[in-house]
Every structure is written in C-alpha cells, then in structure tokens.
Amino acid sequence: MDTEFKTLDKATKDKISFITFIVPEFAVAYKMNIQDAYFYLKKYGGWDFLNKHWWALHTDNLLYTLHSIYEVCYQNGGQR
C-alpha cells in the first residue's frame, strides 16, 4: 500500500515555530508554567488571537507581542 506523506508548507512551519516560541515566553513573562499559559490563552481568547494574527505578531518586538496577547486575554476576562 502506497502512503503519501505531505510536507508542511513554509507558512505553516513558520506559524508552528512562532507559536512554540511565544507560548513559553508568555508563561515566563506572566509567571506561570507552560501548560497553565496554554490553558489561560485558550480560555481568554489569546490562543485564537495568536493563531489569527501570528504573522503580524512575529514581526513585532517581543515585549509588545506579549503585551498585545495579554491585553486580548484581559479584555476577555483574564486576570493576572
């Protein structure tokens, strides 16, 4: 049986790379472990924001990016 493996395109690889970088950075910045940061982002809209706007966020300064994600979460009820 032939199995065809598709490789990820560059944009998808870049998105995965950025998200796997920014979530741990968010955790460190807001003093939580990575799992808690992930669930916090999921609960308060940061994850959707990150997935939708990753391309713009990855070009910004790290501190501004983290603050932008935090602001989205805060506006959706997140507190830290």
C-alpha positions as CSV (number, residue, x, y, z in Angstrom):
1,M,0.0,0.0,0.0
2,D,1.4,3.4,-1.0
3,T,1.4,6.0,1.6
4,E,1.9,9.6,0.6
5,F,3.3,11.9,3.2
6,K,2.6,15.6,2.6
7,T,5.1,18.1,4.0
8,L,4.1,21.2,5.6
9,D,4.4,24.4,3.7
10,K,6.7,27.2,4.8
11,A,4.0,29.4,6.3
12,T,2.7,26.5,8.4
13,K,6.2,25.7,9.6
14,D,6.8,29.4,10.5
15,K,3.5,29.6,12.4
16,I,4.3,26.4,14.4
17,S,7.7,27.7,15.1
18,F,6.4,31.1,16.3
19,I,3.7,29.6,18.5
20,T,6.0,27.1,20.1
21,F,8.3,30.1,20.9
22,I,5.8,32.6,22.1
23,V,3.7,30.4,24.5
24,P,6.7,29.6,26.7
25,E,7.8,33.3,26.6
26,F,4.2,34.3,27.7
27,A,4.5,31.8,30.5
28,V,7.8,33.2,31.7
29,A,6.6,36.8,31.4
30,Y,3.4,36.2,33.4
31,K,5.0,33.7,35.9
32,M,3.1,30.6,35.0
33,N,4.1,27.2,33.7
34,I,3.7,26.4,30.0
35,Q,0.6,24.3,30.5
36,D,-1.2,26.9,32.5
37,A,-0.2,29.6,30.0
38,Y,-1.7,27.5,27.2
39,F,-5.0,27.0,29.1
40,Y,-5.1,30.6,30.0
41,L,-4.7,31.6,26.4
42,K,-7.3,29.2,25.3
43,K,-9.8,30.3,28.0
44,Y,-9.4,34.1,27.4
45,G,-9.1,34.3,23.6
46,G,-5.3,34.7,23.4
47,W,-4.9,31.5,21.5
48,D,-7.4,32.5,18.8
49,F,-5.8,35.9,18.6
50,L,-2.4,34.3,18.3
51,N,-3.5,31.9,15.6
52,K,-5.2,34.6,13.6
53,H,-2.6,37.3,13.9
54,W,0.6,35.4,14.3
55,W,2.1,36.8,11.1
56,A,1.9,40.4,12.3
57,L,2.8,39.5,15.9
58,H,6.0,37.7,14.9
59,T,7.4,40.8,13.3
60,D,6.8,43.0,16.4
61,N,9.1,43.4,19.4
62,L,8.7,40.5,21.9
63,L,7.5,42.7,24.7
64,Y,4.9,44.4,22.6
65,T,3.8,41.0,21.3
66,L,3.4,39.6,24.8
67,H,1.5,42.7,25.9
68,S,-0.8,42.5,22.9
69,I,-1.7,38.9,23.7
70,Y,-2.1,39.7,27.4
71,E,-4.4,42.6,26.5
72,V,-6.7,40.4,24.5
73,C,-6.9,38.0,27.4
74,Y,-7.5,40.8,29.9
75,Q,-10.3,42.2,27.8
76,N,-11.9,38.8,27.7
77,G,-11.9,38.4,31.5
78,G,-8.4,37.1,32.1
79,Q,-6.6,38.4,35.2
80,R,-3.0,38.0,36.3
